[in-house]
Amino acid sequence: MTKIKLRQAKPREATTLTGLAFKAKAHWGYPKDWLDLWVDDLTITQEYIKNNMVTVADADGEVVGFVSIAKYDGDFFLDNLFVDPSYMGKGVGKKLLSHALDYCKQTGITRLTLYSDPNAKGFYESNGGVYLGEHPSAAIPNRTLPIFTYNLHETI
């Protein structure tokens, strides 16, 4: 496998990251009307990259994944973690998650929360996430999202 390098995202990569988010989400077979409802959630802007921690996984110059942390109402969230479907199951997501958790520890963030896609629930469970329950989806009726937290003052 190609060596994966992590680096800070560049604002000019906003379109690339948006495309990757949609490609990764579509991998799970969601209907087009759901993807249309998620346009705002899956769109990464240059401003977003400038104002948040956004790290990409780079494989020989190709962006194959990314992770971001954002602060909302005083709390920190793992806002995005997407991996190109051709790289899923190869450790890229785990590497990005580990980087995000290390970033939190280095910057004094002691709690990181995330609303997971249901298809990623097992990933977060197997990577130290503490399952808190389900939260109703804002966009899709009768759909819930698993909520996880990482308490970073504890050993993970």
C-alpha positions in Angstrom: 0.0 0.0 0.0 1.1 3.6 -0.7 2.5 5.4 2.3 -0.1 7.8 3.7 1.1 11.2 4.9 -1.0 13.5 7.0 -0.8 17.3 6.4 -2.9 20.4 6.9 -5.5 21.0 4.3 -5.1 24.0 2.0 -8.0 26.3 1.4 -7.7 25.7 -2.4 -8.6 22.0 -1.7 -12.2 22.8 -0.6 -13.7 21.4 -3.8 -11.6 18.3 -3.5 -12.6 17.7 0.1 -16.3 18.3 -0.8 -16.1 15.8 -3.6 -14.5 13.2 -1.3 -17.2 13.7 1.3 -19.9 13.1 -1.2 -18.1 10.1 -2.7 -17.6 8.5 0.7 -21.2 9.2 1.8 -22.6 7.8 -1.5 -20.5 4.6 -1.0 -23.1 3.5 1.6 -25.9 3.5 -1.0 -27.8 6.5 0.3 -30.5 7.7 -2.2 -29.8 10.8 -4.2 -32.5 12.8 -2.4 -30.8 12.2 0.9 -27.4 13.3 -0.5 -29.2 16.4 -1.8 -30.4 17.1 1.7 -26.9 16.8 3.0 -25.3 19.4 0.6 -24.7 22.0 3.3 -23.3 19.3 5.7 -21.0 17.8 3.2 -19.7 21.0 1.5 -16.3 22.1 2.7 -15.5 25.7 2.0 -12.2 27.6 1.9 -13.4 29.6 5.0 -14.1 26.4 6.9 -10.6 25.1 6.2 -9.1 28.5 7.3 -11.1 28.5 10.6 -10.9 24.9 11.7 -8.4 22.1 12.1 -8.6 20.2 8.8 -6.1 17.5 8.1 -5.9 15.5 4.9 -4.5 12.0 4.2 -2.3 12.2 1.2 -1.2 9.2 -1.0 1.4 10.3 -3.5 -0.2 13.7 -4.0 -3.8 12.4 -4.0 -6.2 13.3 -1.2 -7.7 10.0 0.1 -9.2 11.1 3.3 -9.7 14.0 5.7 -10.7 14.8 9.3 -11.8 18.1 10.8 -12.5 19.4 14.3 -14.8 22.4 14.8 -16.1 24.3 17.9 -19.8 24.9 18.2 -21.4 26.6 21.2 -18.2 26.1 23.3 -17.9 22.4 22.6 -15.5 20.6 20.2 -16.8 18.2 17.6 -15.2 15.7 15.3 -17.0 17.4 12.4 -15.9 15.3 9.5 -14.0 12.1 8.9 -14.2 10.8 5.4 -12.1 8.3 3.5 -12.1 7.5 -0.2 -14.0 4.2 -0.6 -10.9 2.6 -2.3 -8.9 3.3 0.8 -11.5 2.1 3.4 -10.4 -0.7 5.6 -6.7 0.1 5.0 -6.1 2.1 8.2 -6.6 5.6 6.8 -9.6 6.4 9.0 -7.8 5.1 12.1 -4.8 7.2 11.3 -6.9 10.3 10.8 -8.9 9.7 14.0 -5.7 9.1 16.0 -4.3 12.4 14.6 -7.4 14.3 15.6 -7.3 12.9 19.1 -3.6 13.7 19.4 -4.4 17.3 18.2 -6.9 17.6 21.0 -4.5 16.4 23.6 -1.8 18.8 22.4 -4.2 21.8 22.3 -5.9 21.1 25.7 -9.2 19.9 24.3 -10.4 17.4 26.9 -13.7 16.2 25.3 -14.5 15.6 21.6 -18.0 14.7 20.6 -19.3 13.4 17.2 -22.5 12.4 15.6 -21.6 9.4 13.5 -23.1 8.0 10.4 -24.8 4.8 11.4 -22.4 2.9 9.0 -19.4 4.1 11.0 -20.7 3.2 14.4 -18.5 0.1 14.6 -15.5 2.0 13.6 -15.8 4.5 16.5 -16.7 1.7 19.0 -13.6 -0.2 18.0 -11.4 2.9 18.3 -12.2 4.0 21.8 -15.3 6.1 21.3 -17.8 6.1 24.2 -21.3 5.5 22.8 -23.8 8.0 24.4 -26.9 7.0 22.5 -28.9 8.1 19.5 -29.9 11.5 18.3 -32.7 12.2 15.8 -31.4 13.3 12.4 -32.2 16.9 11.6 -32.4 16.2 7.8 -34.0 12.7 7.5 -37.2 11.8 9.4 -37.2 8.6 11.4 -33.4 8.3 11.2 -31.1 8.5 14.2 -27.4 9.1 14.5 -25.1 7.5 17.0 -23.4 9.9 19.4 -19.9 9.3 20.6 -17.5 11.1 22.8 -13.8 10.9 23.6 -12.7 12.0 27.1 -9.2 12.9 26.4 -8.0 13.4 29.9 -8.2 9.7 30.2 -5.9 7.2 28.5 -7.4 6.0 25.2 
